[in-house]
Amino acid sequence: MPHVPHPSPEDLRRDPLPLRGRTALVTGASRRGGIGHAVARRLVAYGASVHLHHHVPHDAAMPWGADRIEDVVASVRAATGAPQARVVAGPGDLADPAAPAELITTAVAALGGRLDILVANHALSGSDGPLDAIDADMLDAHWAVDTRSVLLLIQAYARQPDRPRGGRVVMMTSGQDIAGGMPGEMPTPSRRARSPRSPARWRRRSPSRGSR
């Protein structure tokens, strides 16, 4: 895929800043060529403070390789639109069932005591295959990272004692139903295909605090 230059900070910003004073956690923001990095740059350009979650060992095992977290943070920080906005980063293996709640707690503490926005961007790459090649271990690995951890992140986000009204949860879907689909990658799109339906059910079952 050809490299597309990142938009300049000036191109990303708005005036007035719509997210000034807000805080966000973006998972899977571990490389400058990824979606999480692009989302984080937009959030800080709009005035938000952001916690970047990363899991470098995952990217190091992929064909694209790992990025230096310091470079990712510097790139996001360069786009900040509000002088007081913070950009922090921390690791986490979301295959661990305890990691989602720990990550929310860490992000809340790092961002001043509350979390307004959760962007669940992470996903397990590799360990995949077409329908006739996948097995139970592959499916379980993708379930743990791509589904279970997302639900546990949302649960921990909703349980914040001081969760502000008007929060936002953003979940990612896949391109499985676009063009030729992804026939060689069954587990990930199978989980992500259901993501657009999940937030509505979560809103109906969670305490009313104005989150979407």
C-alpha positions as CSV (number, residue, x, y, z in Angstrom):
1,M,0.0,0.0,0.0
2,P,1.5,3.4,-0.9
3,H,2.4,5.7,1.9
4,V,-0.1,8.6,2.3
5,P,1.4,11.7,4.1
6,H,-0.2,12.5,7.4
7,P,-2.4,15.7,7.4
8,S,-0.6,18.7,9.0
9,P,-1.7,19.8,12.4
10,E,-3.2,22.9,10.9
11,D,-5.3,20.8,8.5
12,L,-6.7,18.8,11.4
13,R,-7.6,21.5,13.8
14,R,-10.9,23.4,14.2
15,D,-11.6,26.7,15.8
16,P,-13.2,26.7,18.3
17,L,-11.8,23.4,19.6
18,P,-14.8,21.0,20.0
19,L,-13.1,18.6,22.4
20,R,-11.2,21.1,24.6
21,G,-11.0,19.7,28.1
22,R,-12.2,16.2,27.1
23,T,-10.2,13.1,27.6
24,A,-9.9,9.9,25.4
25,L,-8.3,6.5,25.4
26,V,-7.4,5.0,22.0
27,T,-6.4,1.4,22.0
28,G,-4.2,-0.1,19.3
29,A,-2.3,3.2,18.7
30,S,1.1,1.7,18.5
31,R,2.4,2.8,15.0
32,R,2.3,5.9,12.9
33,G,0.9,3.9,9.9
34,G,-2.1,2.7,11.8
35,I,-5.7,3.8,12.3
36,G,-5.3,4.4,16.0
37,H,-2.5,7.0,15.4
38,A,-4.7,8.8,12.9
39,V,-7.7,8.9,15.3
40,A,-5.5,10.1,18.2
41,R,-4.1,12.9,16.1
42,R,-7.6,14.1,15.2
43,L,-8.7,13.9,18.8
44,V,-5.8,16.0,20.1
45,A,-6.2,18.4,17.2
46,Y,-9.7,19.0,18.4
47,G,-8.4,19.8,21.9
48,A,-8.7,16.5,23.8
49,S,-6.1,14.9,26.0
50,V,-5.3,11.3,24.9
51,H,-3.9,8.1,26.3
52,L,-2.4,5.9,23.7
53,H,-2.5,2.2,24.3
54,H,0.0,0.0,22.6
55,H,1.2,-3.6,22.5
56,V,4.6,-3.5,20.7
57,P,5.2,-7.3,20.7
58,H,2.2,-7.8,18.5
59,D,3.4,-5.4,15.9
60,A,7.0,-6.7,16.1
61,A,5.7,-10.1,15.0
62,M,3.8,-8.7,12.0
63,P,5.2,-8.0,8.5
64,W,5.0,-4.3,9.0
65,G,7.1,-4.4,12.2
66,A,7.0,-2.3,15.4
67,D,7.3,1.4,15.6
68,R,9.1,3.4,18.4
69,I,6.4,4.5,20.8
70,E,8.3,7.7,21.5
71,D,7.9,8.5,17.8
72,V,4.2,7.7,17.9
73,V,3.7,10.0,20.9
74,A,5.7,12.8,19.4
75,S,3.7,12.6,16.2
76,V,0.4,12.8,18.1
77,R,1.7,15.5,20.5
78,A,2.7,17.7,17.5
79,A,-1.0,17.8,16.5
80,T,-2.3,19.1,19.8
81,G,-4.7,22.0,19.5
82,A,-5.0,23.0,23.2
83,P,-1.8,24.0,25.1
84,Q,-3.0,22.2,28.2
85,A,-3.8,18.9,26.4
86,R,-1.8,15.9,27.5
87,V,-0.6,13.0,25.4
88,V,0.5,9.9,27.3
89,A,1.0,6.2,26.4
90,G,1.2,2.9,28.0
91,P,1.4,-0.8,27.2
92,G,-1.2,-3.6,27.6
93,D,-1.8,-7.1,26.4
94,L,-5.6,-7.2,26.0
95,A,-5.5,-11.0,25.6
96,D,-5.2,-10.9,29.4
97,P,-8.7,-10.8,30.9
98,A,-7.5,-8.4,33.7
99,A,-5.9,-5.9,31.2
100,P,-9.0,-4.0,30.1
101,A,-10.0,-2.8,33.5
102,E,-6.4,-2.1,34.4
103,L,-6.0,0.0,31.3
104,I,-9.1,2.1,32.0
105,T,-7.9,2.7,35.5
106,T,-4.5,3.7,34.2
107,A,-5.9,6.0,31.6
108,V,-8.3,7.7,34.1
109,A,-5.4,8.4,36.5
110,A,-3.1,9.7,33.7
111,L,-5.8,12.0,32.3
112,G,-6.8,13.7,35.4
113,G,-9.5,11.5,37.0
114,R,-12.0,10.8,34.3
115,L,-12.4,9.4,30.8
116,D,-14.9,10.9,28.3
117,I,-14.1,8.9,25.1
118,L,-13.2,5.3,24.5
119,V,-12.0,4.3,21.1
120,A,-11.6,0.5,20.9
121,N,-9.4,0.3,17.8
122,H,-7.2,-2.7,18.7
123,A,-7.4,-6.1,17.0
124,L,-5.4,-9.3,16.7
125,S,-3.7,-9.6,13.4
126,G,-2.4,-12.9,12.0
127,S,-3.3,-16.2,13.6
128,D,-6.0,-16.3,10.9
129,G,-7.1,-18.1,7.8
130,P,-9.9,-19.1,5.5
131,L,-12.9,-21.1,6.7
132,D,-11.4,-24.5,6.0
133,A,-8.1,-23.7,7.8
134,I,-9.2,-22.0,11.1
135,D,-9.4,-24.0,14.3
136,A,-10.6,-23.5,17.9
137,D,-7.3,-22.0,19.1
138,M,-7.4,-19.4,16.4
139,L,-11.0,-18.5,17.2
140,D,-10.4,-18.4,20.9
141,A,-7.4,-16.1,20.4
142,H,-9.4,-13.7,18.3
143,W,-12.4,-13.8,20.7
144,A,-10.1,-12.9,23.6
145,V,-8.6,-9.8,21.9
146,D,-11.2,-8.7,19.4
147,T,-14.4,-9.3,21.4
148,R,-13.9,-10.1,25.1
149,S,-11.5,-7.3,25.7
150,V,-13.7,-4.7,24.0
151,L,-16.7,-5.7,26.1
152,L,-14.6,-5.6,29.3
153,L,-13.2,-2.2,28.3
154,I,-16.7,-0.8,27.9
155,Q,-17.8,-2.3,31.2
156,A,-14.8,-0.7,33.0
157,Y,-15.5,2.6,31.2
158,A,-19.2,2.5,32.3
159,R,-18.2,1.7,35.9
160,Q,-16.2,4.9,36.4
161,P,-17.4,6.5,39.6
162,D,-17.2,10.0,38.1
163,R,-18.0,9.1,34.5
164,P,-19.2,12.3,32.9
165,R,-22.4,12.6,31.0
166,G,-22.2,12.7,27.2
167,G,-19.4,10.2,26.9
168,R,-18.6,8.3,23.7
169,V,-17.6,4.7,22.9
170,V,-16.3,4.1,19.4
171,M,-16.0,0.5,18.2
172,M,-14.4,-0.5,14.9
173,T,-15.9,-2.8,12.2
174,S,-14.3,-4.5,9.2
175,G,-14.3,-4.4,5.4
176,Q,-15.5,-8.0,5.1
177,D,-18.6,-6.9,3.1
178,I,-16.8,-4.5,0.8
179,A,-15.6,-5.5,-2.7
180,G,-14.2,-9.1,-2.5
181,G,-14.3,-9.2,1.3
182,M,-11.6,-10.9,3.3
183,P,-12.0,-14.6,2.6
184,G,-8.5,-15.4,4.0
185,E,-9.2,-13.8,7.4
186,M,-12.3,-15.3,8.9
187,P,-12.1,-14.7,12.7
188,T,-11.5,-10.9,12.8
189,P,-14.2,-9.8,10.4
190,S,-16.6,-12.3,12.0
191,R,-16.3,-10.4,15.3
192,R,-16.1,-7.0,13.8
193,A,-19.1,-7.5,11.6
194,R,-21.2,-7.5,14.7
195,S,-19.7,-4.3,16.2
196,P,-22.2,-1.8,14.8
197,R,-25.1,-3.6,16.5
198,S,-23.4,-3.9,19.9
199,P,-23.4,-0.3,21.2
200,A,-27.2,0.0,20.9
201,R,-27.7,-3.1,23.1
202,W,-25.0,-1.8,25.6
203,R,-26.9,1.6,25.9
204,R,-30.1,-0.2,26.7
205,R,-28.5,-2.3,29.4
206,S,-26.1,0.2,31.1
207,P,-27.0,3.0,33.6
208,S,-28.3,6.1,31.9
209,R,-25.5,8.6,31.8
210,G,-25.9,10.0,28.3
211,S,-23.1,8.0,26.7
212,R,-23.3,6.8,23.1
